């Protein structure tokens, strides 16, 4: 059984901050560098990454549709190659 012992206020603050990060990314999607994955790992897109605190957001831009797609948010200690990007 899952036991929740977190601070709800902290979770709300983190989510608010991530939303601000997403807004910043959408306003200027090319401000962040393309993420360099380890040699031998070829992701589907050229993902860029931006971080807030202990979290890293991966995103890519679709120039044809003129949209930014926030693909995934991971904790910085995660193995980014383990989960398919």
C-alpha positions in Angstrom: 0.0 0.0 0.0 1.2 3.5 -0.9 1.7 5.9 2.0 1.7 9.6 1.4 3.8 11.7 3.7 4.7 14.7 1.5 4.0 18.3 2.1 1.0 19.4 -0.1 2.1 23.0 -0.1 5.6 22.0 -1.4 3.9 20.0 -4.2 1.8 23.0 -5.2 4.8 25.3 -5.2 6.7 22.8 -7.3 3.9 22.4 -9.8 3.5 26.2 -10.0 7.2 26.6 -10.7 7.1 23.9 -13.4 4.2 25.7 -15.1 6.3 28.9 -15.1 9.2 27.0 -16.6 6.9 25.6 -19.3 5.7 29.2 -20.1 9.3 30.3 -20.3 10.2 27.4 -22.6 7.2 28.2 -24.9 8.1 31.9 -25.1 11.7 31.1 -26.1 12.1 27.4 -27.1 15.6 27.8 -28.5 17.1 29.3 -25.3 18.1 25.9 -24.0 20.7 23.6 -25.5 20.0 20.3 -27.2 20.4 17.6 -24.6 23.4 15.4 -25.3 22.6 11.8 -24.7 25.4 9.2 -24.3 27.1 7.8 -27.4 25.1 5.1 -29.0 21.7 6.3 -27.8 19.7 7.9 -30.6 16.4 9.6 -29.5 13.5 10.2 -31.8 13.8 14.0 -31.7 16.4 16.6 -30.8 15.3 17.2 -27.3 16.2 20.3 -25.5 16.2 20.4 -21.7 15.5 22.9 -19.0 15.5 22.5 -15.3 13.8 23.7 -12.2 15.3 22.7 -8.9 15.7 18.9 -9.0 13.6 18.4 -12.1 14.5 18.4 -15.8 12.0 19.0 -18.5 12.6 17.5 -21.9 10.9 19.2 -24.9 11.2 19.5 -28.7 9.8 22.0 -31.2 7.7 21.1 -34.1 8.4 23.8 -36.6 5.7 22.7 -39.1 3.0 23.0 -36.5 4.7 25.8 -34.7 4.3 24.2 -31.3 6.5 23.2 -28.4 6.0 19.8 -27.0 6.9 19.3 -23.4 7.6 15.6 -23.5 8.7 14.5 -20.1 9.7 15.9 -16.7 12.2 13.7 -14.7 14.1 14.0 -11.5 17.7 14.9 -12.2 19.0 11.7 -10.7 17.0 9.6 -13.2 18.7 7.6 -15.9 17.4 9.6 -18.9 18.3 6.8 -21.4 16.4 4.1 -19.5 12.9 5.4 -20.3 12.4 5.9 -24.0 12.5 9.5 -25.0 
